[in-house]
């Protein structure tokens, strides 16, 4: 029987590929419309669209997935499952009730923790040591459906949201196949979410501004959690600058002030401790290591990031 796949970014690709490798019948993939990005406003296609087309699967990109015409076209496929992975839009009841065995969502957290659009980023920003993936039966709430399977994933200190998301996406693909198999053979029983929920709202570009009054450990987590999107940023001499890589260092200094420049690390004061900056990116420029940045922008000890 048919499985309709709905997803958008890189996170969704391993799940789609796992279904393909499992010889599932996937007549249709739905994703968000192409978008114009960057200064050149070049058209960017969703990662899942590229993956689907490589496998000769039909792709649709509706502006409104809950439109009655779309729902009717999906109903005509008589899906056994609809699988959703990081689609980025809310599915209405008209779609949720279509598949014979339910809509399965692959979510990058251990629900009920980090319900919402940015669970990977917020887990790192908040200094969590453990994350994971949940498959659930979708309902009309935001990540409130019954849990099917969960698998824990350790958050490494070297992780950014990019590296953690990649690992979680692969784990999600594995447990998706186990979930479908378990539903088909009745070995998995949905269970209600228990415990105190937390939330992971979508991040916008403005959310990346660094507050240098926070302690160094919090800044370290913030910078790696915000990478690569929306990216932590600050201002130097009135100019926008992204901070791409850092580490927390013992010591003291004035928040936002360059205390020491040594080799390929620049120590900046914080509310408690020092934050060691390793890589930066001035607006409109390529990423630079500290040595190249200092030489190019004539940075001195005592200069201040705002």
C-alpha positions as CSV (number, residue, x, y, z in Angstrom):
1,X,0.0,0.0,0.0
2,X,1.0,3.6,-0.6
3,X,3.0,5.9,1.7
4,X,2.8,9.6,1.1
5,X,5.9,11.5,2.3
6,X,5.8,15.1,3.5
7,X,8.9,16.9,4.4
8,X,11.3,19.8,3.5
9,X,14.9,20.1,4.7
10,X,18.0,17.8,4.9
11,X,16.6,16.3,8.1
12,X,13.8,14.6,6.1
13,X,16.0,13.0,3.4
14,X,17.3,9.9,5.3
15,X,13.7,9.0,6.3
16,X,12.6,9.2,2.6
17,X,15.6,7.2,1.5
18,X,15.0,4.5,4.2
19,X,11.4,4.1,2.9
20,X,12.8,3.7,-0.6
21,X,15.4,1.2,0.5
22,X,12.6,-0.7,2.3
23,X,10.8,-1.0,-1.1
24,X,7.8,0.9,0.1
25,X,5.4,2.3,-2.5
26,X,5.8,6.1,-2.5
27,X,3.7,7.6,-5.2
28,X,4.0,11.2,-4.0
29,X,6.3,13.6,-2.0
30,X,4.9,16.9,-0.8
31,X,7.2,19.7,0.2
32,X,7.3,23.5,0.6
33,X,7.6,25.7,-2.5
34,X,11.0,26.7,-3.8
35,X,12.3,29.9,-2.2
36,X,14.6,32.7,-3.2
37,X,17.6,33.0,-0.8
38,X,20.7,35.1,-0.3
39,X,21.8,38.4,-1.8
40,X,21.5,37.1,-5.3
41,X,17.9,35.9,-4.6
42,X,18.7,32.6,-6.3
43,X,16.0,30.0,-6.3
44,X,16.6,27.3,-3.7
45,X,14.9,23.9,-3.9
46,X,14.0,21.9,-0.7
47,X,16.4,19.1,-0.1
48,X,13.6,16.6,-0.1
49,X,12.5,17.7,-3.5
50,X,15.9,17.0,-4.9
51,X,16.1,13.6,-3.3
52,X,12.6,12.6,-4.5
53,X,13.3,13.6,-8.1
54,X,16.5,11.6,-8.1
55,X,14.4,8.6,-7.3
56,X,11.7,9.5,-9.9
57,X,9.0,10.2,-7.3
58,X,6.4,12.8,-8.1
59,X,6.8,16.0,-6.1
60,X,4.1,18.6,-5.4
61,X,4.7,22.0,-3.7
62,X,1.4,23.5,-2.7
63,X,1.1,26.9,-1.1
64,X,-1.6,25.5,1.1
65,X,-1.5,21.8,1.8
66,X,-4.8,21.9,3.6
67,X,-6.6,23.1,0.4
68,X,-9.6,20.9,-0.4
69,X,-8.2,20.1,-3.9
70,X,-5.0,18.8,-2.4
71,X,-6.8,16.7,0.2
72,X,-8.9,15.1,-2.5
73,X,-5.9,14.3,-4.6
74,X,-4.2,12.7,-1.6
75,X,-7.4,10.7,-0.8
76,X,-7.4,9.3,-4.3
77,X,-4.1,7.5,-3.5
78,X,-5.7,5.6,-0.5
79,X,-2.5,5.9,1.6
80,X,-1.7,3.3,4.3
81,X,0.5,5.9,6.0
82,X,1.4,9.5,5.6
83,X,5.0,10.1,6.9
84,X,5.9,13.7,8.0
85,X,9.5,14.8,8.7
86,X,10.2,18.5,9.3
87,X,7.6,19.8,6.9
88,X,7.4,23.2,8.5
89,X,3.6,23.7,8.3
90,X,0.6,22.5,10.2
91,X,-1.5,19.7,8.8
92,X,-5.3,20.0,9.3
93,X,-7.7,17.3,10.2
94,X,-8.6,16.8,6.6
95,X,-5.2,15.3,5.9
96,X,-4.7,13.7,9.3
97,X,-7.7,11.4,8.9
98,X,-6.8,10.2,5.4
99,X,-4.3,7.3,5.9
100,X,-5.6,3.9,7.0
101,X,-3.0,3.5,9.7
102,X,-2.3,7.1,10.6
103,X,0.1,10.0,10.0
104,X,3.5,9.3,11.5
105,X,5.7,12.2,12.4
106,X,9.5,11.9,12.8
107,X,10.4,14.5,15.5
108,X,13.9,15.5,16.6
109,X,13.5,15.4,20.4
110,X,12.4,13.1,23.2
111,X,8.8,14.3,23.4
112,X,7.2,15.9,25.3
113,X,10.4,17.9,25.6
114,X,11.1,20.4,22.8
115,X,7.8,20.5,21.0
116,X,7.9,22.8,18.1
117,X,9.9,23.9,15.0
118,X,13.5,24.1,16.4
119,X,14.1,21.3,18.8
120,X,17.7,20.7,17.8
121,X,18.8,24.3,18.2
122,X,17.1,24.8,21.5
123,X,18.4,21.6,23.1
124,X,22.0,22.8,22.4
125,X,21.3,26.4,23.4
126,X,19.9,25.1,26.7
127,X,22.9,23.0,27.4
128,X,21.2,19.6,27.2
129,X,23.4,16.6,27.3
130,X,20.8,14.3,25.8
131,X,18.5,14.5,22.8
132,X,16.8,11.9,20.6
133,X,14.1,11.2,18.1
134,X,10.5,10.3,18.5
135,X,8.0,8.8,16.1
136,X,4.4,9.7,17.0
137,X,0.9,9.4,15.7
138,X,0.0,13.0,14.7
139,X,-3.0,14.8,16.0
140,X,-4.2,18.4,15.6
141,X,-1.9,19.7,18.3
142,X,1.8,20.8,17.9
143,X,3.8,17.6,18.6
144,X,1.2,16.3,21.1
145,X,0.4,13.0,19.5
146,X,0.8,9.5,21.0
147,X,4.4,8.2,21.1
148,X,5.3,5.2,19.0
149,X,9.1,4.8,19.4
150,X,11.9,6.8,20.9
151,X,15.7,6.6,20.7
152,X,18.1,8.7,22.7
153,X,21.1,10.4,21.2
154,X,24.0,12.0,23.3
155,X,24.8,15.6,22.6
156,X,28.5,15.9,22.2
157,X,30.3,19.1,23.4
158,X,31.6,19.5,19.9
159,X,28.1,19.4,18.3
160,X,26.5,22.2,16.5
161,X,22.8,22.1,15.4
162,X,24.1,21.0,12.0
163,X,26.1,18.0,13.3
164,X,23.4,16.9,15.8
165,X,20.6,17.3,13.3
166,X,22.5,15.0,10.9
167,X,22.9,12.3,13.5
168,X,19.3,12.6,14.6
169,X,18.1,12.4,11.0
170,X,19.8,9.0,10.5
171,X,18.4,7.7,13.8
172,X,15.0,8.9,12.8
173,X,15.2,7.0,9.5
174,X,16.0,3.8,11.4
175,X,13.2,4.0,13.9
176,X,10.8,5.1,11.2
177,X,11.2,1.7,9.5
178,X,10.9,0.0,12.9
179,X,7.8,2.0,13.6
180,X,6.1,1.1,10.3
181,X,7.0,-2.6,10.8
182,X,5.7,-2.5,14.4
183,X,2.3,-1.0,13.4
184,X,1.9,-3.5,10.7
185,X,2.5,-6.5,12.9
186,X,0.8,-4.9,16.0
187,X,4.0,-5.0,18.1
188,X,3.8,-1.3,18.8
189,X,1.1,0.3,20.9
190,X,0.8,4.1,20.9
191,X,1.2,5.6,24.4
192,X,0.3,9.1,25.6
193,X,3.0,11.6,26.3
194,X,3.8,12.0,29.9
195,X,5.9,14.4,31.9
196,X,6.3,18.2,31.7
197,X,6.4,19.5,28.1
198,X,8.9,22.1,26.9
199,X,8.8,24.1,23.7
200,X,11.2,24.9,20.8
201,X,9.7,27.8,18.9
202,X,11.0,28.7,15.4
203,X,14.1,30.9,15.3
204,X,14.4,34.1,13.3
205,X,17.5,35.9,12.2
206,X,17.2,38.5,15.0
207,X,17.2,35.8,17.6
208,X,20.9,35.2,17.0
209,X,22.1,38.4,18.6
210,X,24.7,37.7,21.3
211,X,24.1,39.0,24.8
212,X,27.7,39.3,26.2
213,X,26.4,39.7,29.7
214,X,25.6,36.0,29.9
215,X,28.1,33.5,31.3
216,X,30.7,31.9,29.0
217,X,29.2,28.5,29.0
218,X,25.8,29.8,28.0
219,X,27.4,31.8,25.2
220,X,29.3,28.7,24.0
221,X,26.1,26.8,23.9
222,X,24.2,29.6,22.2
223,X,26.8,30.0,19.4
224,X,26.9,26.3,18.6
225,X,23.2,25.9,18.8
226,X,22.6,28.8,16.5
227,X,25.0,27.4,13.8
228,X,24.4,27.3,10.9
229,X,21.0,29.0,11.2
230,X,20.1,31.7,12.2
231,X,23.8,32.1,13.4
232,X,25.0,34.0,16.4
233,X,25.9,37.6,15.6
234,X,27.2,40.7,17.1
235,X,28.4,44.2,16.1
236,X,32.0,45.4,15.9
237,X,32.5,49.1,15.3
238,X,29.0,49.3,14.1
239,X,29.3,46.5,11.6
240,X,27.4,43.2,11.6
241,X,29.6,40.1,12.3
242,X,28.7,36.4,12.7
243,X,30.4,34.3,15.4
244,X,30.7,30.8,14.0
245,X,32.9,28.9,16.5
246,X,33.9,29.4,20.1
247,X,34.8,27.7,23.4
248,X,34.3,28.6,27.0
249,X,37.4,29.6,28.9
250,X,38.1,30.2,32.6
251,X,39.0,33.8,33.5
252,X,37.4,37.2,33.8
253,X,36.9,40.3,31.7
254,X,34.5,43.0,30.8
255,X,31.5,41.7,28.8
256,X,31.9,42.1,25.1
257,X,35.5,43.4,25.4
258,X,38.5,41.9,23.6
259,X,40.7,40.9,26.5
260,X,43.4,38.8,24.7
261,X,44.4,38.0,21.1
262,X,46.7,35.0,20.9
263,X,47.3,33.0,17.7
264,X,44.0,31.7,16.4
265,X,41.9,32.5,19.4
266,X,40.4,35.8,20.7
267,X,39.2,35.9,24.3
268,X,36.2,38.1,25.0
269,X,34.8,39.0,28.4
270,X,31.4,37.7,29.4
271,X,29.2,37.9,32.5
272,X,31.2,35.0,34.0
273,X,34.3,33.7,32.4
274,X,35.8,34.3,28.9
275,X,34.5,33.2,25.6
276,X,37.2,32.1,23.1
277,X,36.3,33.0,19.5
278,X,37.8,30.9,16.8
279,X,35.9,31.7,13.6
280,X,34.0,34.8,12.5
281,X,32.2,36.0,9.4
282,X,31.9,39.7,8.6
283,X,28.7,40.6,6.7
284,X,29.0,39.8,3.0
285,X,32.4,38.1,3.5
286,X,33.7,34.5,3.8
287,X,34.3,32.9,7.2
288,X,37.7,33.8,8.7
289,X,39.9,32.4,11.4
290,X,40.9,34.8,14.2
291,X,44.3,35.5,12.8
292,X,42.9,36.6,9.4
293,X,40.1,38.5,11.0
294,X,42.4,40.5,13.3
295,X,44.8,41.3,10.5
296,X,42.1,42.3,8.1
297,X,40.1,44.4,10.5
298,X,42.9,45.9,12.6
299,X,41.4,44.5,15.8
300,X,43.1,45.3,19.1
301,X,42.8,44.3,22.7
302,X,40.3,46.6,24.4
303,X,38.0,46.8,21.3
304,X,34.4,46.0,22.1
305,X,31.7,43.8,20.5
306,X,28.2,45.2,21.0
